[in-house]
Amino acid sequence: MEILYSSTRDSALKITASEAILKGLADDGGLFVPDHIPALTCSMQELTGKSYQEIAYEVMKLFLTDFTEEELRNCIRCAYDSKFDTEVIAPIVEAEGTYYLELFHGATIAFKDMALSILPHLMITSAKKNHVENEIVILTATSGDTGKAALAGFAGVEGTRIIVFYPKNGVSPIQEKQMVTQEGDNTLVVGIHGNFDDAQTGVKALFNDRELAEEMAAAGLQFSSANSINIGRLVPQVVYYVYAYAKLLEEGKLSEGQRMNVVVPTGNFGNILAAYYAKQMGVPIGKLICASNENKVLYDFFATGQYDRNREFVLTSSPSMDILISSNLERLIYRIAGENADRNAQLMDQLVQTGSYEITEQMREKLADFYGNYASEEETADRIRSMYESTGYVLDPHTAVASAVCQKYVADTKDETVTVIASTASPFKFPRSVMNAIDGKYDSLSDFELVDELSRISNVEVPDAVKRIRTAPVVHDHVCEKTQMKAVVKHFLGVDA
Ligand SMILES: *Cc1c(COP(=O)(O)O)cnc(C)c1O
């Protein structure tokens, strides 16, 4: 059955999946949502024994109904290949009786690779399907992680170029090194004198620049966004929850129909929304446990029904969850508002005007599948240490937040359901926070010394992604003022004549 995509602010709008992928965001500012969530067409039992790629096909074909089998299989083949350091793509590790679904075996050792390695292929396929002749230019501002994952995804993909701006003094040394060593003729990485907001504001201005758009069109180019609200980033994430269930079933850790809880360390609400979609498709998922760090907007939301961003922004050791506006939550709000776009638009307008909104009692009842909690910085560090001491397994700070919240959930509810924790980053990405949590004595070591020490104590080989940047030459050394961003873009694209 064909699935069309509506806007969360206009349910009358109906476009195809490939159109939604190309557009990213609806013109009315809403997010694209499938007009219904498709049910899985095969049983979980039938999915056992299948590879990650095969399950990806079985899931994604149901959402991307205007892609042919050949097109979709080709996208999957190009995405989930030797860029991952393990053939299984997303291994499951058992520790202390809980299952850690490791989503960090891709090019940048964090879970954004799961979606960003396939998005470029979905995008060029969508362009072809819609007779878009222009080359796609991805433009992104990054506070560190997304930029590198997008670069790695788009580098060398024919028909695309990618430009990433980052705050010159606002990312970690390893993050910067990861970006400036990015190879690929179609990539450009530029540091700006300013903070992340300046980079973001500059990028938005370029997206809205009519004159620039015309000059680019004349040269056969058009902008697109790899932003986390693109449906082409959400759909690939549904896959790994279906895969996790099928694997645990195959290994006898679950029996058919038995429930599985999931815990997701959450920032923008994309990953956990994918788990929610997997549940709606028929995967026997019990609770969706939403884990926050000290920026606990979502915990408060699930506890009170009020979303309130008016609070101090806390910098934590799990930076990818330091978010006060979880953009993908809008898709859930739309759903629990009974797909009432007007109601949703009102709430989102309140969020812009006042920084907060409150949902109705009736809407709250539809959140019964969710449980929210959070972990403080101290609890997060304690979790890294106690897990290491009891099992030798080392968690990154984001996954540790989820693990700490999982313990709180079990203490609160005595629920003993089999649980899968989404493990969103390799500890090698955050060696300083991780090693400091394990023992204060490491404080004086450099980041790369910490990497070696982490490898030694955890008995895990240093991932290639980290090895490579140690010796890789810097290929991007551009730095500019925030006022020069447009000139830099025009020059790279060759439209400055
Ligand atoms: C982006 C990110 C998250 C948050 O995921 P959302 O989909 O934004 O909720 C968690 N952990 C890591 C390591 C991330 O990079």
The ligand as a Tripos MOL2 file, in Angstrom:
@<TRIPOS>MOLECULE
LIG
   15    15     1     0     0
SMALL
NO_CHARGES

@<TRIPOS>ATOM
      1 C1         22.7390   12.5250   18.2450 C.3       1 LIG1
      2 C2         23.1300   11.6550   19.3910 C.ar      1 LIG1
      3 C3         22.1980   11.2850   20.4110 C.ar      1 LIG1
      4 C4         20.7820   11.7980   20.4180 C.3       1 LIG1
      5 O1         19.9980   11.2230   19.4230 O.3       1 LIG1
      6 P1         18.6270   11.8820   18.9680 P.3       1 LIG1
      7 O2         18.1510   11.0810   17.8370 O.co2     1 LIG1
      8 O3         18.9600   13.2940   18.6000 O.co2     1 LIG1
      9 O4         17.7080   11.8340   20.1520 O.co2     1 LIG1
     10 C5         22.6250   10.4220   21.4120 C.ar      1 LIG1
     11 N1         23.9010    9.9780   21.4570 N.ar      1 LIG1
     12 C6         24.8120   10.3090   20.5220 C.ar      1 LIG1
     13 C7         26.2080    9.7930   20.6530 C.3       1 LIG1
     14 C8         24.4720   11.1500   19.4630 C.ar      1 LIG1
     15 O5         25.3940   11.4760   18.5380 O.3       1 LIG1
@<TRIPOS>BOND
     1     1     2 1
     2     2     3 ar
     3     2    14 ar
     4     3     4 1
     5     3    10 ar
     6     4     5 1
     7     5     6 1
     8     6     7 2
     9     6     8 1
    10     6     9 1
    11    10    11 ar
    12    11    12 ar
    13    12    13 1
    14    12    14 ar
    15    14    15 1
@<TRIPOS>SUBSTRUCTURE
     1 LIG1         1 GROUP 0 **** ****
